[in-house]
Every structure is written in structure tokens, then in C-alpha cells.
Amino acid sequence: MCGAASVNANERLIVRNFRALLPMAALPALVGACAVTPAAVPVRSVVVQQEPKSPADAWQGIANTEDVTRIKGLRGAWEAALAEARASNRREVAAEGDLLKGNAALARPAPTPGSYQCRMVRLGRAEAKARAFERFQPFFCYVEVEGELLTIVKQTGSQRPAGRLWEDDDPQRLIFLGSLALGAEDQPKAYGEDPQRDMAGVVERIGPFRWRLVIPWPRGTAKLDVFELTPVAEQPEAS
């Protein structure tokens, strides 16, 4: 043992006798064998790398649990809504083409900022007495840049959805989180401020200069609301 506290009387006697037998030149080597210096202990640096967050983390951190569930259940909403709509309005559904096809999404889903003519098609029944297929008159909406995000705002009508678009893990779609302005309100409430007005859906590009906003399980009488967006040169001012 090299520690002084562990050397008893007999060991000291043995050391003295052993030292007498050794040449003086050997003593430093014997003493050095017991010495421990900091350099003898290797130091390993540990670099902790954080996993990159997925795009979906951003919008899922804002959306409430019910809306996350709605978006994750989009495929089921498409299938159920189309089955009911085709049963009563097969020709009308077919005439809409890619607008009502669940697998019609294309690359580069972000709509170009500017004015759009929009219209809505409602599919499926959330209530027994509701219609399985409805088409509504066109209206005007606007896509603009707000910070690092795009926004979609319905400009006219008594019910005016508005919301931001977020990137998703699926590169062929953007996530819409918004709210509904009613009547003479100048601005819609922020998403999450009034859960009864919250809206959540998916924006996809389905053709040249053609996009759609799909709201699965909207708060209303349908299983699916599908908004078609096509660019226009100008639009009227909001009423």
C-alpha cells in the first residue's frame, strides 16, 4: 500500500531494511510508483446533442386535444363523409373532381399571398336531419404573410373564419388553426380564446393555382367542410 496511514511498525522495518539493500538510484523509481498525478486520470468530454424537433411539435403545442384528435382523424372523416354524400349525391360529388378526393394533395402546399375566390362544400351528416351534401355560394378571402406564418382570412359574410398556417410532418400539407368572426366583429378572436369558435384543419394544393382547406368534424351539422381557394386579381373590401 502507498498510503502512509496503512504502514504499520513491521512494514516500516521491512522498508528500512529493503532500502538499505537498494542502490540510491532506484529509490526515485520506487517512490514514483506510488505517486498519482492528475495527468494519470483521463478526462472525457461529453457533448449532449438535442434531437431536432419535428414541424408538428409547433402546432400540436398550440392546438387543444380535441383539435389534434380531429386532424389525426382526417382520413376517417373523409371516408365517412364521402360515403354518405355519394349515397345521396353521387353525380355532384363526382363533378367536384379532385376537390373531394382524399388523396389529391400535391407538393408545395403553401398558397401564394393574395386575393382568392373561395367556396365551401359540406359533406356527411353530424345530425340525423342534416343534408349529406351541400354547396354554398362563393365568397372572397385573403392569404397574407404574418411574421413567419401565412394566414387565411374570409373577407365577407356573417361568419368569417381566419387563422394561421403551420408546417406539419407531412410535407404535402399545412395545418390551419383559427377562429370564427361573427356579425359586425372587426377581428376574429385568437385561437384558444373561445373554444366554441376554434377551427382546425388542413391546407393542401390540389392543382395549378388551386388549394383547399379541409375542416374535419367541424362544430356543426357536417362531418367535413371543404373550402376551395382559387386566386383572383381583386376582391371587394371587407363589409
Secondary structure per residue as TSV (DSSP state, phi and psi in degrees):
chain	resnum	aa	ss	phi	psi
A	1	M	-	360.0	142.0
A	2	C	-	-93.9	-15.8
A	3	G	-	-75.4	136.7
A	4	A	G	-65.4	-31.9
A	5	A	G	-68.5	-17.7
A	6	S	G	-96.1	4.1
A	7	V	-	-98.3	118.0
A	8	N	-	-92.7	-176.7
A	9	A	H	-62.7	-44.4
A	10	N	H	-61.9	-40.8
A	11	E	H	-65.2	-36.9
A	12	R	H	-65.0	-37.1
A	13	L	H	-64.7	-42.5
A	14	I	H	-63.4	-40.4
A	15	V	H	-64.1	-42.4
A	16	R	H	-63.2	-42.0
A	17	N	H	-65.5	-40.2
A	18	F	H	-67.3	-36.1
A	19	R	H	-66.2	-34.0
A	20	A	H	-65.9	-28.7
A	21	L	H	-84.0	-19.6
A	22	L	S	-86.7	145.6
A	23	P	-	-65.4	152.2
A	24	M	G	-60.5	-32.0
A	25	A	G	-67.1	-21.5
A	26	A	G	-84.5	-16.8
A	27	L	H	-62.5	-45.1
A	28	P	H	-59.1	-35.8
A	29	A	H	-67.1	-38.7
A	30	L	H	-67.2	-43.2
A	31	V	H	-67.1	-41.1
A	32	G	H	-63.2	-27.0
A	33	A	T	-66.8	-21.4
A	34	C	T	-95.5	-8.7
A	35	A	-	-84.6	139.4
A	36	V	-	-120.7	120.1
A	37	T	-	-107.5	158.0
A	38	P	G	-55.6	-31.2
A	39	A	G	-66.4	-20.5
A	40	A	G	-76.0	-11.2
A	41	V	S	-105.3	109.6
A	42	P	-	-67.7	141.2
A	43	V	-	-111.4	122.8
A	44	R	-	-106.1	126.8
A	45	S	-	-87.5	134.0
A	46	V	-	-111.0	122.2
A	47	V	-	-104.7	118.6
A	48	V	-	-95.3	117.9
A	49	Q	-	-103.8	128.4
A	50	Q	-	-83.4	138.4
A	51	E	-	-67.7	134.9
A	52	P	-	-63.4	140.2
A	53	K	-	-74.8	147.3
A	54	S	-	-81.1	155.7
A	55	P	T	-57.0	-33.6
A	56	A	H	-66.7	-21.3
A	57	D	H	-59.6	-33.8
A	58	A	H	-66.2	-53.3
A	59	W	H	-73.7	-32.1
A	60	Q	H	-69.3	-22.5
A	61	G	T	-76.5	-13.4
A	62	I	T	-104.3	-41.0
A	63	A	S	-67.9	145.9
A	64	N	-	-76.3	166.6
A	65	T	H	-59.2	-39.8
A	66	E	H	-64.0	-40.2
A	67	D	H	-73.1	-35.5
A	68	V	H	-60.3	-41.6
A	69	T	H	-64.6	-40.8
A	70	R	H	-59.8	-47.1
A	71	I	H	-66.9	-40.9
A	72	K	H	-65.4	-25.1
A	73	G	T	-94.6	19.1
A	74	L	H	-59.5	-43.1
A	75	R	H	-59.6	-42.7
A	76	G	H	-64.9	-37.3
A	77	A	H	-65.0	-42.8
A	78	W	H	-56.6	-51.9
A	79	E	H	-62.1	-46.0
A	80	A	H	-68.1	-42.6
A	81	A	H	-67.5	-44.2
A	82	L	H	-65.9	-37.5
A	83	A	H	-60.2	-44.0
A	84	E	H	-70.3	-40.9
A	85	A	H	-67.0	-40.6
A	86	R	H	-67.3	-31.8
A	87	A	H	-64.4	-30.1
A	88	S	H	-110.1	-24.3
A	89	N	H	-142.0	57.6
A	90	R	H	-60.5	-45.1
A	91	R	H	-64.7	-41.7
A	92	E	H	-65.1	-39.3
A	93	V	H	-64.6	-45.1
A	94	A	H	-63.1	-35.2
A	95	A	H	-66.6	-22.3
A	96	E	T	-77.3	-13.3
A	97	G	G	60.3	-133.9
A	98	D	G	-65.5	-19.1
A	99	L	G	-55.8	-36.0
A	100	L	G	-108.9	15.3
A	101	K	-	-94.6	124.5
A	102	G	T	-63.5	-25.8
A	103	N	T	-106.0	27.2
A	104	A	-	-90.4	1.0
A	105	A	-	-65.2	140.7
A	106	L	B	-116.9	171.9
A	107	A	S	-68.1	165.1
A	108	R	-	56.6	71.0
A	109	P	-	-77.4	-13.3
A	110	A	-	-70.2	123.0
A	111	P	-	-71.7	149.6
A	112	T	-	-72.3	133.6
A	113	P	S	-57.4	138.5
A	114	G	E	147.5	-167.1
A	115	S	E	-88.8	146.1
A	116	Y	E	-138.0	147.5
A	117	Q	E	-93.1	129.6
A	118	C	E	-124.1	151.6
A	119	R	E	-149.3	159.2
A	120	M	E	-122.1	139.5
A	121	V	E	-119.2	131.2
A	122	R	E	-110.9	131.1
A	123	L	E	-125.5	144.2
A	124	G	S	78.6	161.5
A	125	R	-	-111.3	123.1
A	126	A	S	-94.1	-14.0
A	127	E	S	-130.4	149.6
A	128	A	T	-60.1	-35.8
A	129	K	T	-89.7	-1.1
A	130	A	S	-76.6	159.0
A	131	R	-	-78.7	148.3
A	132	A	S	-85.4	-15.0
A	133	F	E	-148.1	126.8
A	134	E	E	-142.3	141.0
A	135	R	E	-119.5	143.2
A	136	F	-	-119.7	160.3
A	137	Q	-	-64.9	145.7
A	138	P	-	-62.9	156.3
A	139	F	E	-144.1	179.5
A	140	F	E	-111.4	143.8
A	141	C	E	-142.0	174.7
A	142	Y	E	-141.6	137.3
A	143	V	E	-110.4	128.1
A	144	E	E	-140.4	166.3
A	145	V	E	-95.1	129.6
A	146	E	E	-129.3	100.3
A	147	G	T	67.7	-123.1
A	148	E	T	-97.4	3.8
A	149	L	E	-118.7	156.9
A	150	L	E	-91.8	151.2
A	151	T	E	-127.2	150.7
A	152	I	E	-119.4	129.6
A	153	V	E	-131.4	126.5
A	154	K	E	-80.4	125.0
A	155	Q	-	-88.1	-28.0
A	156	T	S	-126.6	162.1
A	157	G	S	103.7	168.0
A	158	S	S	-81.9	-18.5
A	159	Q	E	-124.9	118.0
A	160	R	E	-127.0	98.5
A	161	P	E	-66.7	148.4
A	162	A	E	-153.9	140.1
A	163	G	E	-172.2	172.7
A	164	R	E	-99.5	156.9
A	165	L	E	-111.2	130.7
A	166	W	E	-119.1	145.0
A	167	E	E	-67.0	153.7
A	168	D	-	-130.5	166.7
A	169	D	S	-63.1	-28.8
A	170	D	S	-82.9	112.7
A	171	P	T	-70.5	-7.8
A	172	Q	T	-93.9	10.8
A	173	R	-	-150.7	157.9
A	174	L	E	-118.0	152.8
A	175	I	E	-99.4	129.4
A	176	F	E	-99.2	124.0
A	177	L	E	-125.9	117.0
A	178	G	E	-151.6	-164.9
A	179	S	E	-145.4	-179.1
A	180	L	E	-123.0	124.0
A	181	A	E	-91.1	138.4
A	182	L	E	-119.0	145.5
A	183	G	T	55.8	-126.9
A	184	A	T	-91.9	11.0
A	185	E	-	-61.1	133.6
A	186	D	S	-73.5	-39.0
A	187	Q	S	-132.1	143.0
A	188	P	-	-71.3	154.6
A	189	K	-	-69.7	154.6
A	190	A	-	-68.6	150.4
A	191	Y	T	-57.1	131.7
A	192	G	T	94.3	-15.6
A	193	E	T	-72.2	-37.7
A	194	D	-	-135.3	98.9
A	195	P	T	-55.5	-26.5
A	196	Q	T	-71.1	-16.7
A	197	R	T	-107.5	-6.3
A	198	D	-	-60.5	144.5
A	199	M	E	-132.9	141.5
A	200	A	E	-141.3	135.4
A	201	G	E	-164.7	-162.6
A	202	V	E	-132.3	135.1
A	203	V	E	-107.0	131.2
A	204	E	E	-136.9	151.0
A	205	R	E	-94.2	131.2
A	206	I	E	-120.8	6.2
A	207	G	E	173.7	175.2
A	208	P	T	-60.3	121.6
A	209	F	T	56.0	40.9
A	210	R	E	-146.8	123.9
A	211	W	E	-129.2	167.1
A	212	R	E	-141.9	147.5
A	213	L	E	-115.0	120.0
A	214	V	E	-112.2	123.6
A	215	I	E	-109.6	104.8
A	216	P	E	-80.5	138.9
A	217	W	S	49.3	57.1
A	218	P	-	-66.1	162.0
A	219	R	S	-78.5	94.5
A	220	G	S	174.9	-143.8
A	221	T	S	-104.2	3.0
A	222	A	-	-116.8	167.9
A	223	K	S	-92.7	-23.9
A	224	L	E	-152.9	129.5
A	225	D	E	-110.0	127.1
A	226	V	E	-120.3	118.6
A	227	F	E	-102.5	129.7
A	228	E	E	-98.0	135.1
A	229	L	E	-123.1	121.7
A	230	T	E	-130.3	133.3
A	231	P	E	-65.9	147.0
A	232	V	-	-133.2	162.0
A	233	A	S	-71.6	-42.8
A	234	E	-	-142.2	164.0
A	235	Q	-	-148.5	158.2
A	236	P	-	-71.0	158.5
A	237	E	-	-66.6	151.6
A	238	A	-	-60.9	137.8
A	239	S	-	-82.2	360.0
